[in-house]
Every structure is written in C-alpha cells, then in structure tokens.
Amino acid sequence: MSGLLRGIARVRAAPVLRGSAITQRANIATRPAKDKFGPVETAIGLTVFSLTILGPSGYILANLESYKKKEADE
C-alpha cells in the first residue's frame, strides 16, 4: 500500500519537479469596459444573484416545519 501511495505522490509532484514548463497567464483587462452598465442592468444583475443565492435557503426555511414532519413520520 505504501508503494502505491509513493507512486501517486511521485506522479503528483512530477510537474513541480520539472520546473515551469507551462507558463500560465491570466487574462486581465486593463482598459475600461466598452459599454458602461446602466442602473437597469445593475439592478437586474443584483436581483438575479441575490435570488440565486438566497432563494434556495429561503425556500428551505419557509418549509422547515414540513421537513420536521417528514422526519417524525419515518
């Protein structure tokens, strides 16, 4: 088993030991956006993000009693 673990560690460490053969570059824009976002687009974006994040947890909290009842029935 220890031989298998050493083999896995060797495979994972191999790119580090070879050096920086692959150079990664981030795509960073240094200029401002071509088109500015207006207040309507900003409001829509914030609404979608907040519903995406808070929606499922709000649904679970709103139906918490029914979850408790299902657990007690089983």
CYANA upper distance limits for C-alpha pairs under 8 A (distance plus 0.5 A):
  1 MET  CA      5 LEU  CA      6.94
  2 SER  CA      6 ARG  CA      6.62
  3 GLY  CA      7 GLY  CA      6.68
  4 LEU  CA      8 ILE  CA      6.80
  5 LEU  CA      9 ALA  CA      6.63
  6 ARG  CA     10 ARG  CA      6.54
  7 GLY  CA     11 VAL  CA      6.73
  8 ILE  CA     12 ARG  CA      6.71
  9 ALA  CA     13 ALA  CA      6.47
 10 ARG  CA     14 ALA  CA      6.40
 11 VAL  CA     15 PRO  CA      8.46
 13 ALA  CA     17 LEU  CA      6.80
 14 ALA  CA     18 ARG  CA      6.72
 15 PRO  CA     19 GLY  CA      7.20
 15 PRO  CA     20 SER  CA      8.47
 16 VAL  CA     20 SER  CA      8.05
 37 PHE  CA     41 GLU  CA      6.53
 37 PHE  CA     42 THR  CA      7.10
 38 GLY  CA     42 THR  CA      6.79
 39 PRO  CA     43 ALA  CA      6.53
 40 VAL  CA     44 ILE  CA      6.67
 41 GLU  CA     45 GLY  CA      6.57
 42 THR  CA     46 LEU  CA      6.64
 43 ALA  CA     47 THR  CA      6.54
 44 ILE  CA     48 VAL  CA      6.64
 45 GLY  CA     49 PHE  CA      6.68
 46 LEU  CA     50 SER  CA      6.54
 47 THR  CA     51 LEU  CA      6.57
 48 VAL  CA     52 THR  CA      6.51
 49 PHE  CA     53 ILE  CA      6.71
 50 SER  CA     54 LEU  CA      6.16
 50 SER  CA     55 GLY  CA      8.01
 51 LEU  CA     55 GLY  CA      5.31
 52 THR  CA     56 PRO  CA      7.86
 53 ILE  CA     57 SER  CA      8.15
 54 LEU  CA     58 GLY  CA      6.44
 55 GLY  CA     59 TYR  CA      6.67
 56 PRO  CA     60 ILE  CA      6.81
 57 SER  CA     61 LEU  CA      6.67
 58 GLY  CA     62 ALA  CA      6.50
 59 TYR  CA     63 ASN  CA      6.74
 60 ILE  CA     64 LEU  CA      6.33
 63 ASN  CA     67 TYR  CA      7.08
 64 LEU  CA     68 LYS  CA      6.83
 65 GLU  CA     69 LYS  CA      6.78
 66 SER  CA     70 LYS  CA      6.78
 67 TYR  CA     71 GLU  CA      6.85
 68 LYS  CA     72 ALA  CA      6.85
 69 LYS  CA     73 ASP  CA      6.74
 70 LYS  CA     74 GLU  CA      7.10
